[in-house]
């Protein structure tokens, strides 16, 4: 990647970018304010704040990396910014919640020590296609929907695309901002100021560009692996194997599907329909 491209990418970063969101949420005051607005509740104090927390319980288990992991007394919050619809958010949120529980209780401890856990996805798309700005899920009895399990687990999905349908003005203005539109909200202005401060930081610009360069190296490694597989076969089948090998490797590295699709279209001169087939 050319340096000019990297600088341009840095200057155009928005709050919906994982890197920028995590950096903004390092501001304890802003993070606390955002939680209070999204959950419509008072937060006493954020006693623990960790950006990009990795949880890996067993060496053979699938590990997770949380965007923003926060504890407040007897509650745990995981804040995630999601810009790609991988159509797996329900199962993913279930897995995240389970891993968070395993991370917060020691072996042999009483289950009563489990904290309330909130897994919160802020999406730039509508994850359930109901045009709601917010979807909140708790466990309840199917036979008696008034009967709650009260296990302390909540999953909340915000849809910035349909921000106009948010009942609360503060939530509506924040989602509007995530959607890339201007907002006059004082809170959004605070976030914008923080974004500007982050972009002025040489340290964080270098960190971002290093990550960007590393991602470019990953692309190149995947492409080379694909070409090698194609050369070994020496036939059209070999080319297919090469494309599939590239896609498989990039999926394992958690590269967004839409990004993979665009990349193989360009690299292998594929039509949109053909590239979709490989995913």
PEHUPE-V199173 format. One record per residue. N is the residue number from 1. RES is the residue in one letter. PHI is phi in whole degrees, 0 to 359 (999 if undefined). Layout:
n = {N/N}
res = {RES/RES}
phi = {PHI/PHI}
//
This chain:
n = {1/2/3/4/5/6/7/8/9/10/11/12/13/14/15/16/17/18/19/20/21/22/23/24/25/26/27/28/29/30/31/32/33/34/35/36/37/38/39/40/41/42/43/44/45/46/47/48/49/50/51/52/53/54/55/56/57/58/59/60/61/62/63/64/65/66/67/68/69/70/71/72/73/74/75/76/77/78/79/80/81/82/83/84/85/86/87/88/89/90/91/92/93/94/95/96/97/98/99/100/101/102/103/104/105/106/107/108/109/110/111/112/113/114/115/116/117/118/119/120/121/122/123/124/125/126/127/128/129/130/131/132/133/134/135/136/137/138/139/140/141/142/143/144/145/146/147/148/149/150/151/152/153/154/155/156/157/158/159/160/161/162/163/164/165/166/167/168/169/170/171/172/173/174/175/176/177/178/179/180/181/182/183/184/185/186/187/188/189/190/191/192/193/194/195/196/197/198/199/200/201/202/203/204/205/206/207/208/209/210/211/212/213/214/215/216/217/218/219/220/221/222/223/224/225/226/227/228/229/230/231/232/233/234/235/236/237/238/239/240/241/242/243/244/245/246/247/248/249/250/251/252/253/254/255/256/257/258/259/260/261/262/263/264/265/266/267/268/269/270/271/272/273/274/275/276/277/278/279}
res = {X/X/X/X/X/X/X/X/X/X/X/X/X/X/X/X/X/X/X/X/X/X/X/X/X/X/X/X/X/X/X/X/X/X/X/X/X/X/X/X/X/X/X/X/X/X/X/X/X/X/X/X/X/X/X/X/X/X/X/X/X/X/X/X/X/X/X/X/X/X/X/X/X/X/X/X/X/X/X/X/X/X/X/X/X/X/X/X/X/X/X/X/X/X/X/X/X/X/X/X/X/X/X/X/X/X/X/X/X/X/X/X/X/X/X/X/X/X/X/X/X/X/X/X/X/X/X/X/X/X/X/X/X/X/X/X/X/X/X/X/X/X/X/X/X/X/X/X/X/X/X/X/X/X/X/X/X/X/X/X/X/X/X/X/X/X/X/X/X/X/X/X/X/X/X/X/X/X/X/X/X/X/X/X/X/X/X/X/X/X/X/X/X/X/X/X/X/X/X/X/X/X/X/X/X/X/X/X/X/X/X/X/X/X/X/X/X/X/X/X/X/X/X/X/X/X/X/X/X/X/X/X/X/X/X/X/X/X/X/X/X/X/X/X/X/X/X/X/X/X/X/X/X/X/X/X/X/X/X/X/X/X/X/X/X/X/X/X/X/X/X/X/X/X/X/X/X/X/X}
phi = {999/291/300/298/296/296/296/297/299/296/294/265/302/240/300/284/285/309/298/293/301/297/292/297/287/287/282/303/295/293/297/297/298/296/300/298/286/293/263/56/210/277/252/297/190/276/268/210/219/224/268/52/283/261/236/222/288/238/295/263/273/290/276/229/235/271/298/221/244/228/239/222/63/260/233/238/235/243/257/235/262/232/250/241/273/271/59/229/298/301/291/296/295/297/294/302/296/297/293/297/300/297/281/257/229/277/302/89/283/292/299/297/280/298/277/298/233/238/256/239/254/258/256/269/222/269/290/237/56/247/61/266/279/213/233/244/237/225/274/218/279/295/287/218/294/279/269/266/288/54/269/80/255/228/235/231/241/255/244/291/300/252/304/300/270/290/288/273/296/297/296/301/291/293/295/299/295/299/285/91/251/286/223/266/297/302/294/299/298/300/295/301/297/292/301/297/296/296/294/277/275/294/299/285/295/296/300/295/294/298/297/296/295/295/297/297/298/298/301/296/297/295/295/295/299/297/295/298/297/293/294/298/280/70/222/300/298/293/297/298/298/297/296/296/295/298/298/299/297/293/297/297/271/63/287/306/302/297/294/299/300/297/295/287/299/288/292/250/55/257/283/305/294/292/296/297/300/287/273}
//
